[in-house]
Amino acid sequence: MKLSSNKIRIQTVQYFFSVLVIIEIFIPVIWMIMTSIMYPKDLIALPLRLIPERFTFSRYIEIFTDTKIDDAAYIFRIALFNSLIVAVVVTAGSLTIGSLAAYGFARLKFRMKKTLMMLTLFTYMLPCVALVLPMYFIFSRLNLLDKKGTLIIIYLSFIIPFIIWVMQSFFGSISKSFEEAASIDGASRFQTLLYIFVPIARPGAIATGILAFLMSWDEFFYSLVFTSSLNGKTVPVAISEFNGKFTIDYGMISVGGVLASLIPVLITLVFQKYIVMGMTSGGVKE
């Protein structure tokens, strides 16, 4: 009976703290959604109105219908498409290049392999502040500032090392028997990668690809430095521009946050099972 009562107490404490964590996570999200549909007078009312009497979706309508080039709502809509283009291209490119390199590090033997792997990880660990000045000088000389292609190149430079580091562990955990069987059947190295390793490591690749998408989607610093117009401006920078010189539009900031979060959330929900599989899979361990 004592063991049973102690177990109940432990479970009660665990549930209590689990509920606290869930509340702490979701309260800011709920408040952001509420703020996005509240009237301005309710946002600045004292005392604060947690549940306002009326709601409005005019900000969402403004985001998708505003045609004034100088308005923040129009800028945000264009920035949303810019971010989507950059994130999709970076995710596809980094997965392709990174997976090929990761396969080489995991399955091939060559000199200084560990050293090159450490150097690859080192490039990922470098602070962006230390790199921004030389990169700005280079892209300025090449006349590549304020372009989506510039952001794609920059994002690939630090996302590819991340892909290599993660994917090489997936490829390295796959049994050599698959590779030997493919070699006996006459498959080339590329065919072995394409038809054997890629399907087995697919859950890991999808989970890693989602992380790569989020890294490029949420990146702010490089986008702020290297873009100045609608040609390359992304969502994080556009949201920051809802802050005026004398006022802060909390409602539009919240709308931008909701819309910027919606695409990653939908992608995560669609590929949820692959994320779980990617954490535990990796082929047959030896």
Secondary structure, 3 states (H helix, E strand, C coil): CHHHHHHHHHHHHHHHHHHHHHHHHHHHHHHHHHHHCCCHHHHCCCCCCCCCCCCCCHHHHHHHHCCCCCCHHHHHHHHHHHHHHHHHHHHHHHHHHHHHHHHHHHHCCCCCHHHHHHHHHHHHHCCHHHHHHHHHHHHHHCCCCCCHHHHHHHHHHHHHHHHHHHHHHHHHCCCHHHHHHHHHCCCCHHHHHHHHHHHHCHHHHHHHHHHHHHHHHHCCHHHHHHCCCCCCCCHHHHHHCCECCCCECHHHHHHHHHHHHHHHHHHHHHCHHHHHHHHHCCCCCC
